[in-house]
């Protein structure tokens, strides 16, 4: 599997994997451990996850459903360093190697196909939200005044997002143009901090 690890900004690292399937499988365990309401904080067998994820779909569509990934380094590091993972895959081995190349415990990791475009901007917005308090305060103020907040929140929870991450997800969606209307103000803040 081909990948590159690049430091984007202070405390923000990008793992670039062009292949959608490889990128999704590389981040699957750590991402779902970090924020999936059903699997959050749990060690899970990869095959149990695949079965659960596929039950209401026509097969395992994870790589088509999710194109970008983001999580704090310390969450992934804790998962791989302190917990016994069974059904360890080649992707877990590679992800663990990547963690060894990152030198800052309070870093944030994003997984993207390239270092530009909507996916990159969406994931970078998550990273900024986590690593830059001033950025977070600015976009939280915009989110607080968002006229369609409840509708966006419902959409995201319906997609399987944990309610804890809704505000972060709304701002990232606004940056990437995934929600209509009010994204211009978010882009101004994002472009300032980018």
C-alpha positions as CSV (number, residue, x, y, z in Angstrom):
1,X,0.0,0.0,0.0
2,X,1.3,3.4,-0.9
3,X,1.0,6.3,1.5
4,X,2.8,9.5,2.6
5,X,2.8,11.1,6.0
6,X,3.2,14.9,5.9
7,X,3.2,17.5,8.6
8,X,0.6,20.1,7.5
9,X,0.8,22.6,10.4
10,X,2.0,22.5,14.0
11,X,0.3,19.4,15.5
12,X,-1.5,18.4,12.3
13,X,-0.4,15.5,10.2
14,X,-1.9,14.2,7.0
15,X,-1.7,10.6,5.8
16,X,-2.2,10.6,2.1
17,X,-3.5,7.4,0.5
18,X,-4.8,7.8,-3.1
19,X,-6.7,4.5,-3.1
20,X,-10.1,4.9,-1.5
21,X,-10.3,1.3,-0.2
22,X,-6.8,1.3,1.3
23,X,-7.4,4.7,3.0
24,X,-10.7,3.5,4.5
25,X,-9.3,0.2,5.8
26,X,-6.2,1.9,7.1
27,X,-8.3,4.3,9.3
28,X,-11.3,2.1,10.0
29,X,-10.3,0.7,13.4
30,X,-9.0,3.9,14.9
31,X,-11.8,6.1,13.5
32,X,-14.6,3.8,14.7
33,X,-12.9,3.4,18.1
34,X,-12.8,7.2,18.3
35,X,-16.3,8.2,17.3
36,X,-18.7,5.5,16.3
37,X,-21.6,5.5,18.8
38,X,-21.7,1.7,18.8
39,X,-18.0,0.9,18.8
40,X,-16.6,4.0,20.5
41,X,-13.9,3.1,23.1
42,X,-14.3,-0.7,22.4
43,X,-11.9,-3.2,21.0
44,X,-13.8,-5.0,18.2
45,X,-13.2,-7.9,15.8
46,X,-12.8,-6.4,12.3
47,X,-15.2,-9.1,11.0
48,X,-17.8,-8.2,13.5
49,X,-17.6,-4.6,12.4
50,X,-17.9,-5.5,8.7
51,X,-20.9,-7.7,9.5
52,X,-22.6,-5.0,11.5
53,X,-21.8,-2.3,9.0
54,X,-23.1,-4.3,6.1
55,X,-26.4,-5.5,7.7
56,X,-28.6,-2.8,6.2
57,X,-26.6,-2.3,3.0
58,X,-25.8,-4.2,-0.1
59,X,-22.4,-5.4,1.0
60,X,-19.6,-3.7,2.8
61,X,-19.6,-0.1,1.4
62,X,-17.4,1.6,4.0
63,X,-14.8,2.7,1.5
64,X,-17.5,4.3,-0.7
65,X,-19.3,5.8,2.3
66,X,-16.3,7.4,3.9
67,X,-13.5,9.2,2.0
68,X,-11.8,11.2,4.6
69,X,-10.7,10.5,8.2
70,X,-9.7,12.5,11.3
71,X,-8.8,11.8,14.9
72,X,-6.6,12.9,17.7
73,X,-3.2,11.1,17.8
74,X,-3.6,10.3,21.5
75,X,-6.8,8.3,20.8
76,X,-5.2,6.2,18.1
77,X,-2.0,5.8,20.1
78,X,-3.9,4.6,23.2
79,X,-5.8,2.1,21.1
80,X,-2.7,0.6,19.5
81,X,-0.3,0.9,22.5
82,X,-2.5,-0.1,25.4
83,X,-5.3,-2.4,24.3
84,X,-5.1,-5.9,23.0
85,X,-6.5,-5.9,19.5
86,X,-7.5,-9.2,18.1
87,X,-8.1,-9.7,14.3
88,X,-5.0,-7.5,13.7
89,X,-4.8,-6.7,10.0
90,X,-2.1,-5.5,7.7
91,X,-3.8,-2.1,7.8
92,X,-3.4,-2.1,11.6
93,X,0.3,-2.9,11.2
94,X,0.7,0.0,8.8
95,X,-1.3,2.4,10.9
96,X,0.8,1.5,14.0
97,X,4.0,2.3,11.9
98,X,2.5,5.6,10.9
99,X,1.9,6.5,14.6
100,X,5.5,5.8,15.3
101,X,6.5,8.6,12.8
102,X,4.5,11.3,14.5
103,X,6.4,13.1,17.2
104,X,3.7,15.0,19.2
105,X,1.3,13.4,21.6
106,X,-1.3,16.2,21.2
107,X,-1.3,16.0,17.4
108,X,-4.2,15.4,15.1
109,X,-4.2,13.0,12.2
110,X,-6.2,13.3,9.0
111,X,-6.5,10.7,6.2
112,X,-7.0,12.1,2.7
113,X,-6.6,11.2,-1.0
114,X,-4.5,14.4,-1.8
115,X,-3.4,17.6,-0.1
116,X,-6.0,19.8,-1.8
117,X,-9.7,19.8,-2.6
118,X,-12.9,19.3,-0.6
119,X,-11.9,16.2,1.3
120,X,-8.6,17.8,2.4
121,X,-10.4,21.0,3.4
122,X,-13.1,19.1,5.3
123,X,-10.5,17.0,7.3
124,X,-8.2,20.0,7.9
125,X,-11.2,21.9,9.3
126,X,-11.6,19.0,11.9
127,X,-7.9,19.2,12.7
128,X,-8.0,23.0,13.2
129,X,-11.1,22.6,15.4
130,X,-9.2,20.3,17.6
131,X,-5.8,22.0,17.7
132,X,-6.6,25.7,17.5
133,X,-8.7,27.1,20.3
134,X,-9.3,30.5,18.6
135,X,-10.5,28.8,15.4
136,X,-12.8,26.6,17.4
137,X,-14.3,29.6,19.2
138,X,-14.8,31.5,15.9
139,X,-16.6,28.6,14.1
140,X,-18.6,27.7,17.3
141,X,-20.0,31.2,17.3
142,X,-21.1,30.8,13.7
143,X,-22.6,27.4,14.5
144,X,-24.5,28.8,17.5
145,X,-26.1,31.4,15.2
146,X,-26.8,28.9,12.4
147,X,-30.5,29.1,11.3
148,X,-30.7,25.5,10.2
149,X,-28.7,24.0,13.1
150,X,-31.4,21.5,14.2
151,X,-31.9,20.3,10.6
152,X,-28.2,19.8,10.1
153,X,-27.9,18.1,13.5
154,X,-30.6,15.7,12.5
155,X,-29.0,14.9,9.2
156,X,-25.7,14.1,10.9
157,X,-27.1,12.0,13.7
158,X,-29.1,10.1,11.0
159,X,-25.9,9.4,9.2
160,X,-24.5,7.8,12.4
161,X,-22.5,10.6,13.9
162,X,-22.3,10.8,17.7
163,X,-24.0,13.9,19.0
164,X,-20.8,14.9,20.7
165,X,-19.2,15.6,17.3
166,X,-22.1,17.5,15.7
167,X,-20.8,21.0,16.0
168,X,-17.3,20.0,14.7
169,X,-19.0,18.1,11.8
170,X,-21.2,21.0,10.9
171,X,-18.3,23.4,10.6
172,X,-16.3,20.9,8.5
173,X,-19.3,20.3,6.2
174,X,-19.7,24.1,5.8
175,X,-16.0,24.5,4.9
176,X,-16.3,21.7,2.2
177,X,-19.6,23.1,0.8
178,X,-21.6,20.0,1.8
179,X,-24.3,22.1,3.4
180,X,-25.9,24.9,1.5
181,X,-26.5,28.5,2.6
182,X,-24.2,29.8,5.3
183,X,-20.8,28.4,4.4
184,X,-19.3,31.7,3.2
185,X,-18.6,32.9,6.7
186,X,-17.1,29.6,7.7
187,X,-14.8,29.8,4.7
188,X,-13.5,33.2,5.7
189,X,-12.5,31.9,9.1
190,X,-11.1,28.7,7.7
191,X,-9.0,30.5,5.1
192,X,-7.6,32.9,7.7
193,X,-6.4,29.9,9.9
194,X,-5.4,27.6,7.0
